[in-house]
């Protein structure tokens, strides 16, 4: 995934989190950070699942 794609995915998730919280002002960085943690955590889980799938047992 390119950085541009990742940024857009984080932006979209942060917006949804912000809306769900009632659109508070002054917390943009908090919502961005939360969205980034969620997206990056999901990416890591997918990478681990993918790499585990091909390990010899």
CHARMM-style PDB file with segment names, atoms N, HN, CA, C and O in Angstrom:
ATOM      1  N   UNK     1       0.850  -1.167   0.000  1.00  0.00      PROA
ATOM      2  CA  UNK     1       0.000   0.000   0.000  1.00  0.00      PROA
ATOM      3  C   UNK     1       0.896   1.230   0.000  1.00  0.00      PROA
ATOM      4  O   UNK     1       1.834   1.316   0.792  1.00  0.00      PROA
ATOM      5  N   UNK     2       0.613   2.172  -0.876  1.00  0.00      PROA
ATOM      6  HN  UNK     2      -0.150   2.102  -1.519  1.00  0.00      PROA
ATOM      7  CA  UNK     2       1.424   3.385  -0.930  1.00  0.00      PROA
ATOM      8  C   UNK     2       1.089   4.307   0.235  1.00  0.00      PROA
ATOM      9  O   UNK     2       0.040   4.179   0.866  1.00  0.00      PROA
ATOM     10  N   UNK     3       1.994   5.232   0.506  1.00  0.00      PROA
ATOM     11  HN  UNK     3       2.846   5.335  -0.007  1.00  0.00      PROA
ATOM     12  CA  UNK     3       1.763   6.197   1.589  1.00  0.00      PROA
ATOM     13  C   UNK     3       0.521   7.026   1.336  1.00  0.00      PROA
ATOM     14  O   UNK     3      -0.211   7.353   2.270  1.00  0.00      PROA
ATOM     15  N   UNK     4       0.275   7.371   0.071  1.00  0.00      PROA
ATOM     16  HN  UNK     4       0.869   7.105  -0.688  1.00  0.00      PROA
ATOM     17  CA  UNK     4      -0.911   8.159  -0.266  1.00  0.00      PROA
ATOM     18  C   UNK     4      -2.175   7.375   0.042  1.00  0.00      PROA
ATOM     19  O   UNK     4      -3.127   7.928   0.592  1.00  0.00      PROA
ATOM     20  N   UNK     5      -2.197   6.102  -0.302  1.00  0.00      PROA
ATOM     21  HN  UNK     5      -1.424   5.653  -0.749  1.00  0.00      PROA
ATOM     22  CA  UNK     5      -3.350   5.251  -0.008  1.00  0.00      PROA
ATOM     23  C   UNK     5      -3.550   5.109   1.501  1.00  0.00      PROA
ATOM     24  O   UNK     5      -4.673   5.186   1.999  1.00  0.00      PROA
ATOM     25  N   UNK     6      -2.454   4.903   2.217  1.00  0.00      PROA
ATOM     26  HN  UNK     6      -1.541   4.841   1.813  1.00  0.00      PROA
ATOM     27  CA  UNK     6      -2.519   4.744   3.672  1.00  0.00      PROA
ATOM     28  C   UNK     6      -3.020   6.034   4.318  1.00  0.00      PROA
ATOM     29  O   UNK     6      -3.867   5.989   5.210  1.00  0.00      PROA
ATOM     30  N   UNK     7      -2.507   7.177   3.878  1.00  0.00      PROA
ATOM     31  HN  UNK     7      -1.819   7.214   3.153  1.00  0.00      PROA
ATOM     32  CA  UNK     7      -2.962   8.456   4.421  1.00  0.00      PROA
ATOM     33  C   UNK     7      -4.456   8.660   4.180  1.00  0.00      PROA
ATOM     34  O   UNK     7      -5.170   9.145   5.057  1.00  0.00      PROA
ATOM     35  N   UNK     8      -4.918   8.296   3.006  1.00  0.00      PROA
ATOM     36  HN  UNK     8      -4.338   7.903   2.293  1.00  0.00      PROA
ATOM     37  CA  UNK     8      -6.341   8.459   2.702  1.00  0.00      PROA
ATOM     38  C   UNK     8      -7.183   7.520   3.574  1.00  0.00      PROA
ATOM     39  O   UNK     8      -8.252   7.906   4.048  1.00  0.00      PROA
ATOM     40  N   UNK     9      -6.715   6.323   3.780  1.00  0.00      PROA
ATOM     41  HN  UNK     9      -5.847   6.010   3.395  1.00  0.00      PROA
ATOM     42  CA  UNK     9      -7.432   5.375   4.630  1.00  0.00      PROA
ATOM     43  C   UNK     9      -7.491   5.888   6.072  1.00  0.00      PROA
ATOM     44  O   UNK     9      -8.526   5.796   6.731  1.00  0.00      PROA
ATOM     45  N   UNK    10      -6.370   6.426   6.551  1.00  0.00      PROA
ATOM     46  HN  UNK    10      -5.528   6.500   6.016  1.00  0.00      PROA
ATOM     47  CA  UNK    10      -6.332   6.995   7.903  1.00  0.00      PROA
ATOM     48  C   UNK    10      -7.259   8.205   7.979  1.00  0.00      PROA
ATOM     49  O   UNK    10      -8.005   8.357   8.946  1.00  0.00      PROA
ATOM     50  N   UNK    11      -7.213   9.057   6.969  1.00  0.00      PROA
ATOM     51  HN  UNK    11      -6.607   8.933   6.184  1.00  0.00      PROA
ATOM     52  CA  UNK    11      -8.073  10.243   6.934  1.00  0.00      PROA
ATOM     53  C   UNK    11      -9.541   9.852   7.006  1.00  0.00      PROA
ATOM     54  O   UNK    11     -10.310  10.453   7.757  1.00  0.00      PROA
ATOM     55  N   UNK    12      -9.927   8.858   6.236  1.00  0.00      PROA
ATOM     56  HN  UNK    12      -9.303   8.371   5.626  1.00  0.00      PROA
ATOM     57  CA  UNK    12     -11.321   8.411   6.233  1.00  0.00      PROA
ATOM     58  C   UNK    12     -11.729   7.858   7.596  1.00  0.00      PROA
ATOM     59  O   UNK    12     -12.816   8.154   8.092  1.00  0.00      PROA
ATOM     60  N   UNK    13     -10.861   7.060   8.193  1.00  0.00      PROA
ATOM     61  HN  UNK    13      -9.978   6.819   7.791  1.00  0.00      PROA
ATOM     62  CA  UNK    13     -11.165   6.472   9.508  1.00  0.00      PROA
ATOM     63  C   UNK    13     -11.220   7.553  10.582  1.00  0.00      PROA
ATOM     64  O   UNK    13     -12.104   7.529  11.439  1.00  0.00      PROA
ATOM     65  N   UNK    14     -10.279   8.508  10.543  1.00  0.00      PROA
ATOM     66  HN  UNK    14      -9.562   8.528   9.847  1.00  0.00      PROA
ATOM     67  CA  UNK    14     -10.271   9.596  11.517  1.00  0.00      PROA
ATOM     68  C   UNK    14     -11.560  10.415  11.415  1.00  0.00      PROA
ATOM     69  O   UNK    14     -12.119  10.826  12.432  1.00  0.00      PROA
ATOM     70  N   UNK    15     -12.019  10.645  10.210  1.00  0.00      PROA
ATOM     71  HN  UNK    15     -11.564  10.311   9.384  1.00  0.00      PROA
ATOM     72  CA  UNK    15     -13.267  11.393  10.012  1.00  0.00      PROA
ATOM     73  C   UNK    15     -14.446  10.648  10.628  1.00  0.00      PROA
ATOM     74  O   UNK    15     -15.290  11.256  11.286  1.00  0.00      PROA
ATOM     75  N   UNK    16     -14.507   9.344  10.420  1.00  0.00      PROA
ATOM     76  HN  UNK    16     -13.821   8.851   9.886  1.00  0.00      PROA
ATOM     77  CA  UNK    16     -15.600   8.553  11.006  1.00  0.00      PROA
ATOM     78  C   UNK    16     -15.544   8.576  12.528  1.00  0.00      PROA
ATOM     79  O   UNK    16     -16.577   8.696  13.186  1.00  0.00      PROA
ATOM     80  N   UNK    17     -14.343   8.463  13.089  1.00  0.00      PROA
ATOM     81  HN  UNK    17     -13.504   8.366  12.554  1.00  0.00      PROA
ATOM     82  CA  UNK    17     -14.194   8.526  14.545  1.00  0.00      PROA
ATOM     83  C   UNK    17     -14.626   9.894  15.075  1.00  0.00      PROA
ATOM     84  O   UNK    17     -15.289   9.984  16.109  1.00  0.00      PROA
ATOM     85  N   UNK    18     -14.249  10.949  14.367  1.00  0.00      PROA
ATOM     86  HN  UNK    18     -13.710  10.876  13.527  1.00  0.00      PROA
ATOM     87  CA  UNK    18     -14.594  12.314  14.744  1.00  0.00      PROA
ATOM     88  C   UNK    18     -16.109  12.514  14.721  1.00  0.00      PROA
ATOM     89  O   UNK    18     -16.684  13.093  15.642  1.00  0.00      PROA
ATOM     90  N   UNK    19     -16.750  12.025  13.651  1.00  0.00      PROA
ATOM     91  HN  UNK    19     -16.284  11.554  12.902  1.00  0.00      PROA
ATOM     92  CA  UNK    19     -18.214  12.137  13.566  1.00  0.00      PROA
ATOM     93  C   UNK    19     -18.890  11.362  14.693  1.00  0.00      PROA
ATOM     94  O   UNK    19     -19.828  11.858  15.318  1.00  0.00      PROA
ATOM     95  N   UNK    20     -18.418  10.159  14.949  1.00  0.00      PROA
ATOM     96  HN  UNK    20     -17.656   9.756  14.441  1.00  0.00      PROA
ATOM     97  CA  UNK    20     -19.002   9.324  15.998  1.00  0.00      PROA
ATOM     98  C   UNK    20     -18.884   9.989  17.369  1.00  0.00      PROA
ATOM     99  O   UNK    20     -19.745   9.801  18.228  1.00  0.00      PROA
ATOM    100  N   UNK    21     -17.814  10.767  17.573  1.00  0.00      PROA
ATOM    101  HN  UNK    21     -17.114  10.920  16.875  1.00  0.00      PROA
ATOM    102  CA  UNK    21     -17.583  11.448  18.850  1.00  0.00      PROA
ATOM    103  C   UNK    21     -18.358  12.761  18.957  1.00  0.00      PROA
ATOM    104  O   UNK    21     -18.246  13.467  19.960  1.00  0.00      PROA
ATOM    105  N   UNK    22     -19.138  13.089  17.938  1.00  0.00      PROA
ATOM    106  HN  UNK    22     -19.230  12.516  17.123  1.00  0.00      PROA
ATOM    107  CA  UNK    22     -19.935  14.308  17.997  1.00  0.00      PROA
ATOM    108  C   UNK    22     -19.261  15.531  17.407  1.00  0.00      PROA
ATOM    109  O   UNK    22     -19.659  16.659  17.698  1.00  0.00      PROA
ATOM    110  N   UNK    23     -18.246  15.323  16.581  1.00  0.00      PROA
ATOM    111  HN  UNK    23     -17.923  14.407  16.345  1.00  0.00      PROA
ATOM    112  CA  UNK    23     -17.530  16.387  15.886  1.00  0.00      PROA
ATOM    113  C   UNK    23     -16.917  17.434  16.817  1.00  0.00      PROA
ATOM    114  O   UNK    23     -17.132  18.630  16.622  1.00  0.00      PROA
ATOM    115  N   UNK    24     -16.165  17.007  17.816  1.00  0.00      PROA
ATOM    116  HN  UNK    24     -15.990  16.035  17.975  1.00  0.00      PROA
ATOM    117  CA  UNK    24     -15.542  17.981  18.718  1.00  0.00      PROA
ATOM    118  C   UNK    24     -14.420  18.755  18.011  1.00  0.00      PROA
ATOM    119  O   UNK    24     -13.769  18.240  17.102  1.00  0.00      PROA
ATOM    120  N   UNK    25     -14.213  19.988  18.443  1.00  0.00      PROA
ATOM    121  HN  UNK    25     -14.742  20.407  19.182  1.00  0.00      PROA
ATOM    122  CA  UNK    25     -13.144  20.789  17.854  1.00  0.00      PROA
ATOM    123  C   UNK    25     -11.860  20.630  18.664  1.00  0.00      PROA
ATOM    124  O   UNK    25     -11.885  20.348  19.862  1.00  0.00      PROA
ATOM    125  N   UNK    26     -10.743  20.820  17.973  1.00  0.00      PROA
ATOM    126  HN  UNK    26     -10.723  21.050  16.999  1.00  0.00      PROA
ATOM    127  CA  UNK    26      -9.447  20.828  18.641  1.00  0.00      PROA
ATOM    128  C   UNK    26      -8.861  19.475  18.965  1.00  0.00      PROA
ATOM    129  O   UNK    26      -7.880  19.401  19.705  1.00  0.00      PROA
ATOM    130  N   UNK    27      -9.422  18.403  18.442  1.00  0.00      PROA
ATOM    131  HN  UNK    27     -10.219  18.463  17.841  1.00  0.00      PROA
ATOM    132  CA  UNK    27      -8.903  17.066  18.744  1.00  0.00      PROA
ATOM    133  C   UNK    27      -8.484  16.313  17.481  1.00  0.00      PROA
ATOM    134  O   UNK    27      -8.442  15.083  17.470  1.00  0.00      PROA
ATOM    135  N   UNK    28      -8.180  17.051  16.429  1.00  0.00      PROA
ATOM    136  HN  UNK    28      -8.215  18.051  16.437  1.00  0.00      PROA
ATOM    137  CA  UNK    28      -7.851  16.433  15.149  1.00  0.00      PROA
ATOM    138  C   UNK    28      -6.692  15.446  15.257  1.00  0.00      PROA
ATOM    139  O   UNK    28      -6.722  14.361  14.675  1.00  0.00      PROA
ATOM    140  N   UNK    29      -5.677  15.843  16.011  1.00  0.00      PROA
ATOM    141  HN  UNK    29      -5.652  16.724  16.484  1.00  0.00      PROA
ATOM    142  CA  UNK    29      -4.495  14.981  16.144  1.00  0.00      PROA
ATOM    143  C   UNK    29      -4.830  13.689  16.890  1.00  0.00      PROA
ATOM    144  O   UNK    29      -4.281  12.631  16.583  1.00  0.00      PROA
ATOM    145  N   UNK    30      -5.721  13.775  17.858  1.00  0.00      PROA
ATOM    146  HN  UNK    30      -6.167  14.635  18.108  1.00  0.00      PROA
ATOM    147  CA  UNK    30      -6.116  12.580  18.606  1.00  0.00      PROA
ATOM    148  C   UNK    30      -6.832  11.585  17.707  1.00  0.00      PROA
ATOM    149  O   UNK    30      -6.558  10.386  17.754  1.00  0.00      PROA
ATOM    150  N   UNK    31      -7.752  12.086  16.888  1.00  0.00      PROA
ATOM    151  HN  UNK    31      -7.975  13.060  16.850  1.00  0.00      PROA
ATOM    152  CA  UNK    31      -8.480  11.195  15.988  1.00  0.00      PROA
ATOM    153  C   UNK    31      -7.575  10.617  14.914  1.00  0.00      PROA
ATOM    154  O   UNK    31      -7.716   9.453  14.539  1.00  0.00      PROA
ATOM    155  N   UNK    32      -6.640  11.427  14.415  1.00  0.00      PROA
ATOM    156  HN  UNK    32      -6.525  12.373  14.719  1.00  0.00      PROA
ATOM    157  CA  UNK    32      -5.684  10.937  13.412  1.00  0.00      PROA
ATOM    158  C   UNK    32      -4.815   9.833  14.020  1.00  0.00      PROA
ATOM    159  O   UNK    32      -4.582   8.801  13.391  1.00  0.00      PROA
ATOM    160  N   UNK    33      -4.338  10.059  15.250  1.00  0.00      PROA
ATOM    161  HN  UNK    33      -4.527  10.897  15.761  1.00  0.00      PROA
ATOM    162  CA  UNK    33      -3.478   9.072  15.909  1.00  0.00      PROA
ATOM    163  C   UNK    33      -4.230   7.767  16.151  1.00  0.00      PROA
ATOM    164  O   UNK    33      -3.691   6.684  15.922  1.00  0.00      PROA
ATOM    165  N   UNK    34      -5.461   7.870  16.610  1.00  0.00      PROA
ATOM    166  HN  UNK    34      -5.899   8.749  16.796  1.00  0.00      PROA
ATOM    167  CA  UNK    34      -6.272   6.664  16.845  1.00  0.00      PROA
ATOM    168  C   UNK    34      -6.503   5.903  15.539  1.00  0.00      PROA
ATOM    169  O   UNK    34      -6.368   4.680  15.492  1.00  0.00      PROA
ATOM    170  N   UNK    35      -6.850   6.631  14.492  1.00  0.00      PROA
ATOM    171  HN  UNK    35      -6.959   7.624  14.531  1.00  0.00      PROA
ATOM    172  CA  UNK    35      -7.080   5.993  13.192  1.00  0.00      PROA
ATOM    173  C   UNK    35      -5.799   5.331  12.686  1.00  0.00      PROA
ATOM    174  O   UNK    35      -5.845   4.221  12.156  1.00  0.00      PROA
ATOM    175  N   UNK    36      -4.672   5.993  12.843  1.00  0.00      PROA
ATOM    176  HN  UNK    36      -4.635   6.895  13.273  1.00  0.00      PROA
ATOM    177  CA  UNK    36      -3.397   5.428  12.394  1.00  0.00      PROA
ATOM    178  C   UNK    36      -3.081   4.143  13.153  1.00  0.00      PROA
ATOM    179  O   UNK    36      -2.640   3.160  12.558  1.00  0.00      PROA
ATOM    180  N   UNK    37      -3.305   4.149  14.466  1.00  0.00      PROA
ATOM    181  HN  UNK    37      -3.663   4.947  14.950  1.00  0.00      PROA
ATOM    182  CA  UNK    37      -3.071   2.923  15.252  1.00  0.00      PROA
ATOM    183  C   UNK    37      -3.957   1.788  14.744  1.00  0.00      PROA
ATOM    184  O   UNK    37      -3.498   0.656  14.590  1.00  0.00      PROA
ATOM    185  N   UNK    38      -5.219   2.094  14.487  1.00  0.00      PROA
ATOM    186  HN  UNK    38      -5.592   3.014  14.612  1.00  0.00      PROA
ATOM    187  CA  UNK    38      -6.134   1.054  14.003  1.00  0.00      PROA
ATOM    188  C   UNK    38      -5.706   0.517  12.641  1.00  0.00      PROA
ATOM    189  O   UNK    38      -5.664  -0.696  12.431  1.00  0.00      PROA
ATOM    190  N   UNK    39      -5.390   1.418  11.724  1.00  0.00      PROA
ATOM    191  HN  UNK    39      -5.424   2.402  11.895  1.00  0.00      PROA
ATOM    192  CA  UNK    39      -5.019   1.014  10.357  1.00  0.00      PROA
ATOM    193  C   UNK    39      -3.703   0.236  10.372  1.00  0.00      PROA
ATOM    194  O   UNK    39      -3.593  -0.820   9.749  1.00  0.00      PROA
ATOM    195  N   UNK    40      -2.723   0.755  11.075  1.00  0.00      PROA
ATOM    196  HN  UNK    40      -2.812   1.613  11.581  1.00  0.00      PROA
ATOM    197  CA  UNK    40      -1.423   0.078  11.122  1.00  0.00      PROA
ATOM    198  C   UNK    40      -1.521  -1.257  11.837  1.00  0.00      PROA
ATOM    199  O   UNK    40      -0.841  -2.210  11.457  1.00  0.00      PROA
ATOM    200  N   UNK    41      -2.345  -1.344  12.856  1.00  0.00      PROA
ATOM    201  HN  UNK    41      -2.898  -0.571  13.165  1.00  0.00      PROA
ATOM    202  CA  UNK    41      -2.567  -2.612  13.544  1.00  0.00      PROA
ATOM    203  C   UNK    41      -3.223  -3.625  12.636  1.00  0.00      PROA
ATOM    204  O   UNK    41      -2.873  -4.805  12.657  1.00  0.00      PROA
ATOM    205  N   UNK    42      -4.176  -3.170  11.835  1.00  0.00      PROA
ATOM    206  HN  UNK    42      -4.460  -2.211  11.818  1.00  0.00      PROA
ATOM    207  CA  UNK    42      -4.844  -4.062  10.887  1.00  0.00      PROA
ATOM    208  C   UNK    42      -3.863  -4.533   9.825  1.00  0.00      PROA
ATOM    209  O   UNK    42      -3.879  -5.700   9.435  1.00  0.00      PROA
ATOM    210  N   UNK    43      -3.009  -3.628   9.354  1.00  0.00      PROA
ATOM    211  HN  UNK    43      -2.997  -2.679   9.670  1.00  0.00      PROA
ATOM    212  CA  UNK    43      -2.011  -4.001   8.350  1.00  0.00      PROA
ATOM    213  C   UNK    43      -1.044  -5.029   8.901  1.00  0.00      PROA
ATOM    214  O   UNK    43      -0.698  -5.984   8.205  1.00  0.00      PROA
ATOM    215  N   UNK    44      -0.599  -4.854  10.145  1.00  0.00      PROA
ATOM    216  HN  UNK    44      -0.880  -4.078  10.710  1.00  0.00      PROA
ATOM    217  CA  UNK    44       0.333  -5.803  10.751  1.00  0.00      PROA
ATOM    218  C   UNK    44      -0.316  -7.170  10.914  1.00  0.00      PROA
ATOM    219  O   UNK    44       0.325  -8.194  10.679  1.00  0.00      PROA
ATOM    220  N   UNK    45      -1.581  -7.192  11.315  1.00  0.00      PROA
ATOM    221  HN  UNK    45      -2.102  -6.359  11.507  1.00  0.00      PROA
ATOM    222  CA  UNK    45      -2.296  -8.459  11.480  1.00  0.00      PROA
ATOM    223  C   UNK    45      -2.410  -9.185  10.156  1.00  0.00      PROA
ATOM    224  O   UNK    45      -2.228 -10.401  10.093  1.00  0.00      PROA
ATOM    225  N   UNK    46      -2.712  -8.442   9.088  1.00  0.00      PROA
ATOM    226  HN  UNK    46      -2.860  -7.454   9.139  1.00  0.00      PROA
ATOM    227  CA  UNK    46      -2.817  -9.051   7.762  1.00  0.00      PROA
ATOM    228  C   UNK    46      -1.470  -9.589   7.303  1.00  0.00      PROA
ATOM    229  O   UNK    46      -1.399 -10.674   6.726  1.00  0.00      PROA
ATOM    230  N   UNK    47      -0.386  -8.828   7.557  1.00  0.00      PROA
ATOM    231  HN  UNK    47      -0.443  -7.947   8.026  1.00  0.00      PROA
ATOM    232  CA  UNK    47       0.948  -9.277   7.166  1.00  0.00      PROA
ATOM    233  C   UNK    47       1.320 -10.550   7.920  1.00  0.00      PROA
ATOM    234  O   UNK    47       1.869 -11.480   7.330  1.00  0.00      PROA
ATOM    235  N   UNK    48       1.028 -10.598   9.210  1.00  0.00      PROA
ATOM    236  HN  UNK    48       0.583  -9.842   9.690  1.00  0.00      PROA
ATOM    237  CA  UNK    48       1.353 -11.776  10.012  1.00  0.00      PROA
ATOM    238  C   UNK    48       0.538 -12.978   9.552  1.00  0.00      PROA
ATOM    239  O   UNK    48       1.068 -14.085   9.452  1.00  0.00      PROA
ATOM    240  N   UNK    49      -0.735 -12.772   9.273  1.00  0.00      PROA
ATOM    241  HN  UNK    49      -1.165 -11.874   9.354  1.00  0.00      PROA
ATOM    242  CA  UNK    49      -1.575 -13.869   8.805  1.00  0.00      PROA
ATOM    243  C   UNK    49      -1.077 -14.384   7.462  1.00  0.00      PROA
ATOM    244  O   UNK    49      -1.058 -15.591   7.221  1.00  0.00      PROA
ATOM    245  N   UNK    50      -0.676 -13.473   6.595  1.00  0.00      PROA
ATOM    246  HN  UNK    50      -0.692 -12.492   6.791  1.00  0.00      PROA
ATOM    247  CA  UNK    50      -0.170 -13.854   5.286  1.00  0.00      PROA
ATOM    248  C   UNK    50       1.133 -14.632   5.420  1.00  0.00      PROA
ATOM    249  O   UNK    50       1.308 -15.653   4.755  1.00  0.00      PROA
ATOM    250  N   UNK    51       2.047 -14.169   6.265  1.00  0.00      PROA
ATOM    251  HN  UNK    51       1.905 -13.339   6.804  1.00  0.00      PROA
ATOM    252  CA  UNK    51       3.330 -14.852   6.404  1.00  0.00      PROA
ATOM    253  C   UNK    51       3.153 -16.190   7.104  1.00  0.00      PROA
ATOM    254  O   UNK    51       3.876 -17.138   6.798  1.00  0.00      PROA
ATOM    255  N   UNK    52       2.217 -16.293   8.032  1.00  0.00      PROA
ATOM    256  HN  UNK    52       1.629 -15.523   8.282  1.00  0.00      PROA
ATOM    257  CA  UNK    52       1.970 -17.556   8.727  1.00  0.00      PROA
ATOM    258  C   UNK    52       1.370 -18.594   7.792  1.00  0.00      PROA
ATOM    259  O   UNK    52       1.566 -19.795   7.978  1.00  0.00      PROA
ATOM    260  N   UNK    53       0.657 -18.140   6.811  1.00  0.00      PROA
ATOM    261  HN  UNK    53       0.498 -17.164   6.660  1.00  0.00      PROA
ATOM    262  CA  UNK    53      -0.009 -19.051   5.897  1.00  0.00      PROA
ATOM    263  C   UNK    53       1.003 -19.874   5.095  1.00  0.00      PROA
ATOM    264  O   UNK    53       0.704 -20.995   4.683  1.00  0.00      PROA
ATOM    265  N   UNK    54       2.201 -19.320   4.872  1.00  0.00      PROA
ATOM    266  HN  UNK    54       2.444 -18.410   5.207  1.00  0.00      PROA
ATOM    267  CA  UNK    54       3.160 -19.978   4.010  1.00  0.00      PROA
ATOM    268  C   UNK    54       4.305 -20.647   4.763  1.00  0.00      PROA
ATOM    269  O   UNK    54       5.263 -21.103   4.139  1.00  0.00      PROA
ATOM    270  N   UNK    55       4.228 -20.714   6.057  1.00  0.00      PROA
ATOM    271  HN  UNK    55       3.450 -20.343   6.564  1.00  0.00      PROA
ATOM    272  CA  UNK    55       5.270 -21.380   6.835  1.00  0.00      PROA
ATOM    273  C   UNK    55       5.074 -22.890   6.790  1.00  0.00      PROA
ATOM    274  O   UNK    55       3.958 -23.398   6.895  1.00  0.00      PROA
ATOM    275  N   UNK    56       6.179 -23.580   6.633  1.00  0.00      PROA
ATOM    276  HN  UNK    56       7.086 -23.168   6.548  1.00  0.00      PROA
ATOM    277  CA  UNK    56       6.121 -25.045   6.659  1.00  0.00      PROA
ATOM    278  C   UNK    56       5.882 -25.494   8.080  1.00  0.00      PROA
ATOM    279  O   UNK    56       6.373 -24.889   9.033  1.00  0.00      PROA
ATOM    280  N   UNK    57       5.133 -26.544   8.206  1.00  0.00      PROA
ATOM    281  HN  UNK    57       4.733 -27.035   7.431  1.00  0.00      PROA
ATOM    282  CA  UNK    57       4.829 -27.072   9.547  1.00  0.00      PROA
ATOM    283  C   UNK    57       5.388 -28.456   9.698  1.00  0.00      PROA
ATOM    284  OT1 UNK    57       5.238 -29.071  10.754  1.00  0.00      PROA
TER     285      UNK     57
END
